[in-house]
Amino acid sequence: MVLARDSARYFERTLPNIRGVADELVIGVDSLSRDDSAEVAKRFADRVIHFPHASILPGASGAGTGVDDLLLPQCSGDWILRVDHDETLGPEWLDQGLLESILSDRRMTHAFVPRRWVVADGESYLSGRHWHPDGSKRLLRNIPSLIRMPSEWHQEIRCAGEASYLAELYIVHWSNLWTTRAERVARSCYYANQGTYSSHEFYLYEHQPYALRPLFEPLPDPRFDVEYPATADPRFRVSLRVLRAPETILAGDMEPVLIGIHNGSERPLRPDSDLVQTRGLSLTCHWWREPPGTEPVISESQHWPLPKSILPGEYALAWTRIRAPQQPGLYRVGLDLIQENVCWFGQYVDMPAFAVNVLAREDEDWFPDLPEKLRPLRPYPKQA
């Protein structure tokens, strides 16, 4: 499902890619479109639906008149994948075996999909900080009674049931490459003037510190050799392996960590189910100063849901985010798994740790061309 307004210049580049994966393509065209978006869309889509512009304004969705309420009934498949007009799907989506294994999970009702924001030469993406993995709820089981659409832009859909985080797949976001900075400033100002989150730190990347990685780089295999001590409690035989971690982080900032998980226990490891059940298992971390002291500087700093239900003997790939302390210096980050009101798994089995150098932030203006009154009070949006 794709929403469009003045999108003809994108559709020639994005729709063939999406059409190559989707069994059915439904495109909604805004009534204020001034180009031939609908005509181009008809070359690729099964259905093109014209919707009134008022239905996408804040407050319209969730009241029976929002654009998603108009388009969701047009989707007849078992699953709905929401893609923006300036996005494509990574090549891993063409792996039918991988896709079928994901969609056949009967417990999953929705999934978060990471995005890669393309910049520079078109062959690199913004790695880390707020840009990556930037997971948003994009894949929904097509059961309308489980879905609650947002009432504002840039707010997450709510979907009852168990979520997955599809670390193996990703969506490619081309806006920062295909538009000028002036266009992106105008977009951020428009959102802010509508009373919603401006997203400016995602779109206005040029003055911010960032790192790049190859756009289509594959992720490592989550499988690894593991052996548990015979004395380890069978209920907590879970092993974590750090596959990718930052060496440096700006004070107070976020960076991603890629983890392989092996369930060697005698039970399934299950995440929370939104609106249904809680107290599932979560990934967390502890921060120690280097050289190590007796007490952590930050204990159990953040929680991240498991990427999916992991059955005994299974491996899984998981993206997490760590947020650095405000005080610069050398630290050691210890990962752990926690079951709320029960225990940390690190009390029973060894958990991995890695070193991070926390750097002082420079006092600089990262958004010199964005009007001050339109900047949000908080530096980053709420992360999934």
Secondary structure as UniProt FT lines:
FT   STRAND          2..4
FT   HELIX           8..19
FT   TURN            20..21
FT   STRAND          26..30
FT   TURN            31..32
FT   HELIX           37..42
FT   TURN            43..44
FT   STRAND          47..51
FT   HELIX           53..56
FT   TURN            58..59
FT   TURN            61..64
FT   HELIX           67..71
FT   HELIX           72..74
FT   STRAND          79..81
FT   STRAND          83..84
FT   TURN            85..86
FT   STRAND          87..89
FT   HELIX           91..94
FT   HELIX           96..103
FT   TURN            106..107
FT   STRAND          108..113
FT   STRAND          115..119
FT   TURN            120..123
FT   STRAND          124..127
FT   TURN            129..131
FT   STRAND          136..141
FT   HELIX           144..146
FT   STRAND          147..148
FT   TURN            153..154
FT   STRAND          158..159
FT   STRAND          161..165
FT   TURN            167..168
FT   STRAND          171..173
FT   HELIX           175..178
FT   HELIX           181..193
FT   TURN            194..195
FT   HELIX           200..203
FT   TURN            206..207
FT   STRAND          211..214
FT   TURN            215..216
FT   TURN            230..231
FT   HELIX           234..236
FT   STRAND          238..244
FT   STRAND          248..250
FT   TURN            251..252
FT   STRAND          254..263
FT   STRAND          273..274
FT   TURN            275..276
FT   STRAND          281..289
FT   STRAND          304..305
FT   TURN            312..313
FT   STRAND          315..323
FT   STRAND          329..339
FT   TURN            340..342
FT   STRAND          343..344
FT   HELIX           345..347
FT   STRAND          353..359
FT   TURN            368..369
FT   HELIX           372..374
//
